[in-house]
Amino acid sequence: MRIALADAADAGPRRELRTMTADQWSAFRANQERDYAPEMLRAGQCASAAEASERAVREMAELLPAGRDTPDQQFLMGYAAGEPVGFVWYSTDPDSAFVLDLLVYEQHRRRGHAAGMLRAMHDRCRDAGLTAVGLSVFGFNDGARALYDALGYHPTEQVLVKRLGSTPEPTR
């Protein structure tokens, strides 16, 4: 999905975004592979938990060869009333950004924090002279898709999978 920042539906409250501290980065990095592998498995992108785990480790190493100091990567915590409510990780190139992960902590969900963090991220991107933001969303994540639609993102590509053989179809 992608949005031209000039077309973003950005009316509404923002959340404060701050660069992750070293401790926040360590916790974020430790959870990335653990959380990403089951999502790939659920989406049907991997045939087994072992394959998903291997792929998660490999992809994280490729995306972040210098860890937190990898160029063109932004790791931001979202805050509401001074309390961390989630994070957004995005990469930048000369004219656009790509959201690699957005998470609102379980106890803070359904309160507009994801939309507020994305609006604040859009502001940062505009201020940096970027013109568009892209992201990828798993097909089973109806809530995220509704959020992105409401903010003005539009699909640019759709990948479909059909499992053949005895492997059961992923559940929704």
Stockholm file with secondary structure:
# STOCKHOLM 1.0

chainA/1-172         MRIALADAADAGPRRELRTMTADQWSAFRANQERDYAPEMLRAGQCASAAEASERAVREMAELLPAGRDTPDQQFLMGYAAGEPVGFVWYSTDPDSAFVLDLLVYEQHRRRGHAAGMLRAMHDRCRDAGLTAVGLSVFGFNDGARALYDALGYHPTEQVLVKRLGSTPEPTR
#=GR chainA/1-172 SS CEEEGGGCCCCSCCCEEEECCHHHHHHHHHHHHHHHHHHHHHTTSCSSHHHHHHHHHHHHHHHCTTGGGCTTEEEEEEEETTEEEEEEEEEECSSEEEEEEEEECGGGTTSSHHHHHHHHHHHHHHHTTCCEEEECCCTTCHHHHHHHHHHTCBCSCCCCCCCCSSSCCCCC
#=GC SS_cons         CEEEGGGCCCCSCCCEEEECCHHHHHHHHHHHHHHHHHHHHHTTSCSSHHHHHHHHHHHHHHHCTTGGGCTTEEEEEEEETTEEEEEEEEEECSSEEEEEEEEECGGGTTSSHHHHHHHHHHHHHHHTTCCEEEECCCTTCHHHHHHHHHHTCBCSCCCCCCCCSSSCCCCC
//
